[in-house]
Amino acid sequence: MRFIDVAKIYVKAGDGGRGQVAFRREKYVPRGGPSGGDGGNGGDVVFVVDPGMSTLLDFKFKRHFRAENGRPGMGDRKAGRDGADLEVKVPPGTVVKDANTGEILGDLTAPGDRLVVVRGGKGGRGNARFATPTRRAPRIFEEGKPGEERWVVLELRSIADVGLVGPPNAGKSTLLRSISDATPEVAPYPFTTLSPHLGVVDRGDLRFVVADVPGLIEGAHAGRGLGFEFLRHVSRTSVLLYVVDGSGSQDSDPVQDFLGVRSEVLLYGGGIEEKPYRVALNKIDLMSPDEVEAVKTRLEQASSTKVFPISALTGAGVPELLEELGDVVSQNRPETKGQGSGTGL
């Protein structure tokens, strides 16, 4: 199934029903008064989180959503039926924006979260509402109000505790496979990861979610390569893990790789740059001990944070890295920040 994480759709709430013009027509009451009822209200369009969804693929094939109109009023002062609300299912982690202004209308994360994105129009009044002592037979009524309408943009942002960041082919997918039951595609060419993959790490009394998202290249903050896909999906994480290749197999310098990726995060902003982070020096199985120590020292100076030499392929150094990530996650989850203790998912 193709992963779709952005969609633009049109939503239209139901129009209110028109009021009715009617008069009582009863035997022995030759001049009955007005009895036209009010129109029903139009239905709302409501987004509802469905935990069974993981992509916005459904919105590729259907882009227009309309709630039901209210029914016209009836005689005997009977109001028309209200239009039914239209519930539109979205996956957890969906951000809803107004397509014209960019305003965030809602951020839907938990199963069952609801957002009324457009409201139905109010039903019009029937002629019974306009009767007065001096106007006993009014033929006045109101049309129903039109329902709200707008184009909205849906953005799916993965809900994860740890975001794996780094240049293409740094070994992020291999690391995710080694620490969880996730099975992202792994191959020796850039941009193997074309969509986010999530894996669950179980550390006894703490479980946390790790996201492997597309690799960063220069200009990613402005949308080059897969930049927006990456940056959108790490916006919810508690900690970033920069993964760099220390083996020299990509003819690149791990310190420069880190600085380049870090620069893209800082340029994108939006609060991502303020998240705590750590660095994983990967592929140490292809390095000598002296090389590992030398590169680690350089990375610590450049990053001003802890650096963990690891081999995602053999598992060397991975337990120490996970212990550190678990500690940082438990301290920085929104519901536990400042409490110093972790919670399960």
C-alpha positions as CSV (number, residue, x, y, z in Angstrom):
1,M,0.0,0.0,0.0
2,R,1.4,3.4,-1.0
3,F,2.0,5.8,1.9
4,I,0.2,9.1,1.5
5,D,0.9,11.7,4.2
6,V,-0.6,14.9,2.7
7,A,-4.0,15.4,1.2
8,K,-6.1,18.4,0.2
9,I,-9.9,18.0,0.4
10,Y,-13.1,20.0,0.1
11,V,-15.6,19.8,3.0
12,K,-19.1,21.3,2.9
13,A,-21.6,21.3,5.8
14,G,-25.3,20.9,5.1
15,D,-27.5,23.9,4.3
16,G,-30.4,24.7,6.7
17,G,-33.8,23.8,5.5
18,R,-36.3,26.5,4.5
19,G,-39.1,27.5,6.8
20,Q,-42.6,26.6,5.7
21,V,-45.6,28.8,4.9
22,A,-48.8,27.0,6.0
23,F,-52.1,27.7,7.6
24,R,-54.4,25.6,9.8
25,R,-57.2,24.1,7.8
26,E,-59.5,22.4,10.3
27,K,-63.2,21.8,10.2
28,Y,-65.2,24.4,12.0
29,V,-62.0,26.7,12.0
30,P,-62.5,28.6,8.7
31,R,-59.8,31.1,9.4
32,G,-57.0,29.1,11.1
33,G,-53.8,30.8,11.9
34,P,-50.3,30.3,10.4
35,S,-48.8,26.9,11.1
36,G,-45.6,26.7,9.1
37,G,-42.7,25.0,10.9
38,D,-39.0,25.8,10.9
39,G,-36.5,24.1,8.7
40,G,-34.0,21.7,10.1
41,N,-30.4,22.5,10.7
42,G,-27.7,21.3,8.3
43,G,-25.3,18.6,9.3
44,D,-21.7,19.2,10.4
45,V,-18.6,17.6,8.9
46,V,-16.6,16.0,11.7
47,F,-13.2,14.4,11.5
48,V,-12.8,11.4,13.8
49,V,-9.5,9.5,14.6
50,D,-9.6,5.9,13.5
51,P,-6.7,4.0,15.0
52,G,-7.0,1.4,12.3
53,M,-5.8,3.9,9.7
54,S,-2.1,4.6,9.1
55,T,-2.2,6.7,5.9
56,L,-4.2,9.3,4.0
57,L,-4.5,7.1,1.0
58,D,-8.3,7.1,1.1
59,F,-8.3,10.8,0.3
60,K,-6.4,10.3,-2.9
61,F,-9.6,8.8,-4.4
62,K,-12.2,10.9,-2.7
63,R,-11.7,14.6,-2.3
64,H,-15.2,16.1,-1.8
65,F,-17.2,15.5,1.4
66,R,-20.7,17.0,2.0
67,A,-22.9,16.6,5.0
68,E,-26.7,16.3,4.7
69,N,-28.9,19.4,4.3
70,G,-31.7,20.1,6.8
71,R,-35.2,19.3,5.6
72,P,-37.9,22.0,5.0
73,G,-40.4,22.8,7.7
74,M,-43.9,21.3,7.6
75,G,-47.4,22.3,8.5
76,D,-48.9,22.0,12.0
77,R,-45.7,23.8,13.3
78,K,-43.6,20.7,12.7
79,A,-39.9,21.4,12.2
80,G,-38.0,19.8,9.4
81,R,-35.5,17.0,10.2
82,D,-31.9,18.1,10.9
83,G,-29.4,16.9,8.4
84,A,-27.1,14.1,9.5
85,D,-23.5,14.9,10.5
86,L,-20.9,13.5,8.2
87,E,-18.1,11.7,10.1
88,V,-14.8,11.5,8.1
89,K,-12.2,9.0,9.5
90,V,-8.6,10.1,9.7
91,P,-5.5,8.3,11.1
92,P,-3.9,9.2,14.5
93,G,-1.4,12.1,14.1
94,T,-3.5,14.1,11.5
95,V,-3.0,17.9,11.5
96,V,-5.9,19.8,9.9
97,K,-5.1,23.1,8.2
98,D,-7.1,25.7,6.3
99,A,-5.9,25.4,2.8
100,N,-6.1,29.2,2.1
101,T,-4.7,30.6,5.3
102,G,-2.6,27.8,6.7
103,E,-4.3,28.1,10.0
104,I,-4.2,24.9,12.1
105,L,-7.7,23.9,12.8
106,G,-7.0,20.8,14.8
107,D,-4.4,18.3,15.8
108,L,-5.9,14.8,16.1
109,T,-3.7,12.3,17.9
110,A,-5.8,10.0,20.2
111,P,-8.3,7.3,19.1
112,G,-11.8,8.9,19.1
113,D,-10.5,12.5,18.9
114,R,-13.1,14.6,17.1
115,L,-13.0,17.9,15.2
116,V,-15.9,19.8,13.7
117,V,-14.3,21.3,10.7
118,V,-17.4,23.0,9.2
119,R,-20.7,23.6,10.8
120,G,-24.1,23.2,9.3
121,G,-26.4,26.1,8.4
122,K,-29.3,27.0,10.7
123,G,-32.8,26.2,9.5
124,G,-35.1,29.0,8.4
125,R,-38.1,30.1,10.4
126,G,-41.6,29.2,9.2
127,N,-44.5,31.7,9.0
128,A,-45.9,30.7,12.4
129,R,-42.9,32.5,13.9
130,F,-44.0,35.8,12.3
131,A,-47.6,36.0,13.6
132,T,-48.4,39.1,15.7
133,P,-51.7,40.5,17.0
134,T,-51.8,42.8,14.0
135,R,-50.4,40.4,11.4
136,R,-52.4,37.3,11.8
137,A,-51.8,35.6,8.5
138,P,-48.2,36.2,7.5
139,R,-46.8,34.7,4.4
140,I,-43.3,35.4,5.5
141,F,-40.7,32.7,5.9
142,E,-36.9,32.4,6.0
143,E,-34.6,30.4,3.7
144,G,-32.1,28.2,5.6
145,K,-28.6,29.5,6.1
146,P,-25.9,27.9,3.9
147,G,-23.5,25.5,5.6
148,E,-19.9,26.4,6.0
149,E,-17.4,25.2,3.3
150,R,-13.7,25.2,2.9
151,W,-10.7,23.4,1.4
152,V,-8.5,21.8,4.1
153,V,-5.1,20.2,4.0
154,L,-4.5,17.1,6.0
155,E,-0.9,16.4,7.1
156,L,0.0,13.1,8.8
157,R,2.7,13.4,11.4
158,S,4.0,10.1,12.9
159,I,3.5,9.7,16.6
160,A,6.9,8.5,17.8
161,D,9.2,9.0,20.8
162,V,12.5,8.8,18.9
163,G,13.2,10.1,15.5
164,L,16.1,8.6,13.6
165,V,17.7,11.4,11.5
166,G,20.7,11.3,9.2
167,P,21.9,11.4,5.6
168,P,20.7,8.8,3.2
169,N,22.1,5.3,3.7
170,A,23.6,6.0,7.1
171,G,22.1,2.8,8.5
172,K,18.9,4.1,10.1
173,S,16.7,1.3,8.7
174,T,19.1,-1.4,9.7
175,L,19.2,0.1,13.2
176,L,15.4,0.1,13.5
177,R,15.2,-3.5,12.4
178,S,17.8,-4.5,15.0
179,I,16.0,-2.8,17.9
180,S,12.4,-3.6,17.1
181,D,10.1,-5.9,15.1
182,A,9.7,-3.3,12.3
183,T,10.8,-4.5,8.9
184,P,11.7,-1.5,6.7
185,E,13.4,-2.1,3.4
186,V,17.1,-2.1,3.5
187,A,19.4,-1.7,0.5
188,P,22.7,-0.1,-0.3
189,Y,21.4,2.9,-2.2
190,P,20.1,6.4,-1.1
191,F,16.5,7.0,-0.3
192,T,15.6,3.4,0.4
193,T,13.2,4.7,3.0
194,L,10.5,6.6,1.0
195,S,8.0,6.7,3.9
196,P,8.2,6.6,7.7
197,H,8.6,3.3,9.4
198,L,7.7,2.8,13.1
199,G,9.1,0.2,15.5
200,V,8.4,-0.4,19.1
201,V,11.3,-0.9,21.5
202,D,10.6,-2.8,24.8
203,R,12.8,-1.9,27.7
204,G,11.1,-3.7,30.6
205,D,8.9,-1.1,32.3
206,L,9.3,1.3,29.4
207,R,8.2,0.9,25.8
208,F,8.8,3.6,23.2
209,V,8.3,4.1,19.5
210,V,11.1,4.8,17.1
211,A,10.5,6.4,13.7
212,D,12.8,5.8,10.7
213,V,12.0,8.5,8.2
214,P,13.5,9.6,4.9
215,G,17.2,10.7,4.9
216,L,18.1,14.4,4.7
217,I,20.1,16.2,2.0
218,E,21.2,19.8,1.7
219,G,18.1,22.0,1.2
220,A,15.8,19.6,2.9
221,H,14.3,22.4,5.1
222,A,13.1,24.0,1.8
223,G,11.6,20.8,0.5
224,R,14.5,19.3,-1.5
225,G,14.7,15.5,-1.7
226,L,12.4,14.1,0.9
227,G,12.9,16.9,3.4
228,F,9.4,17.9,4.3
229,E,8.4,14.2,4.7
230,F,11.2,13.9,7.2
231,L,10.7,17.1,9.1
232,R,7.0,16.7,9.4
233,H,7.3,13.2,11.0
234,V,9.8,14.2,13.6
235,S,7.8,17.1,14.9
236,R,6.2,15.0,17.7
237,T,9.2,13.1,18.9
238,S,10.7,13.5,22.3
239,V,14.3,13.0,21.2
240,L,16.3,13.0,17.9
241,L,19.0,10.4,17.2
242,Y,21.4,11.5,14.6
243,V,22.8,8.5,12.8
244,V,26.1,8.9,10.8
245,D,28.2,6.4,8.9
246,G,31.7,6.3,10.4
247,S,33.2,3.7,8.0
248,G,34.0,6.0,5.2
249,S,32.1,3.7,2.8
250,Q,30.1,6.6,1.4
251,D,33.2,8.7,0.8
252,S,31.9,11.2,3.4
253,D,33.1,12.5,6.7
254,P,30.8,11.6,9.7
255,V,31.4,15.0,11.4
256,Q,30.4,16.9,8.3
257,D,27.4,14.6,7.8
258,F,26.2,15.4,11.3
259,L,26.7,19.2,10.8
260,G,24.9,19.1,7.5
261,V,21.9,17.3,8.9
262,R,21.9,19.4,12.1
263,S,21.9,22.5,9.9
264,E,18.8,21.4,8.1
265,V,17.0,20.8,11.3
266,L,18.0,24.3,12.6
267,L,16.9,26.0,9.4
268,Y,13.5,24.3,9.4
269,G,12.8,25.4,13.0
270,G,9.3,24.9,14.3
271,G,10.5,23.7,17.7
272,I,12.3,20.7,16.2
273,E,15.7,22.3,16.7
274,E,15.0,22.6,20.5
275,K,14.5,18.9,21.1
276,P,17.1,16.9,23.0
277,Y,19.4,14.8,20.7
278,R,22.1,12.2,20.8
279,V,24.5,10.9,18.1
280,A,25.0,7.3,17.0
281,L,28.3,6.6,15.2
282,N,27.3,3.6,13.1
283,K,29.2,0.8,11.2
284,I,32.0,0.5,13.7
285,D,32.3,-3.1,12.6
286,L,34.1,-1.7,9.6
287,M,36.4,0.5,11.6
288,S,39.5,-0.1,13.8
289,P,39.3,0.7,17.5
290,D,41.6,3.7,17.0
291,E,39.4,5.1,14.2
292,V,36.3,4.7,16.4
293,E,37.8,6.6,19.2
294,A,39.2,9.4,17.0
295,V,35.9,9.9,15.2
296,K,33.9,9.7,18.5
297,T,36.1,12.5,20.0
298,R,35.5,14.7,16.9
299,L,31.8,14.1,17.0
300,E,31.5,14.9,20.7
301,Q,33.3,18.3,20.0
302,A,31.1,19.1,17.1
303,S,27.8,18.0,18.5
304,S,28.1,19.0,22.2
305,T,26.2,15.8,23.2
306,K,26.8,12.1,24.0
307,V,28.1,10.0,21.1
308,F,27.4,6.2,21.0
309,P,29.6,4.1,18.7
310,I,27.4,1.2,17.4
311,S,27.0,-1.4,14.8
312,A,23.4,-1.8,13.8
313,L,24.4,-4.9,11.9
314,T,26.1,-6.8,14.7
315,G,24.4,-5.1,17.7
316,A,27.6,-3.8,19.2
317,G,26.9,-0.8,21.5
318,V,23.2,-0.9,20.8
319,P,22.1,-1.8,24.4
320,E,23.9,1.2,25.8
321,L,22.3,3.4,23.2
322,L,18.8,2.2,24.0
323,E,19.3,2.7,27.7
324,E,20.2,6.3,27.1
325,L,17.3,6.9,24.7
326,G,14.9,5.3,27.2
327,D,16.1,7.7,29.9
328,V,15.7,10.7,27.6
329,V,12.3,9.7,26.4
330,S,10.9,9.1,29.9
331,Q,12.1,12.6,30.9
332,N,10.7,14.4,27.8
333,R,7.4,12.8,27.0
334,P,4.7,15.5,27.2
335,E,2.8,13.7,29.9
336,T,5.9,13.0,32.0
337,K,8.3,15.9,31.4
338,G,9.7,17.1,34.6
339,Q,8.6,14.1,36.6
340,G,11.7,12.0,36.0
341,S,9.9,8.7,35.4
342,G,8.8,6.8,32.4
343,T,5.4,5.3,31.5
344,G,4.4,2.6,29.1
345,L,2.6,3.4,25.9
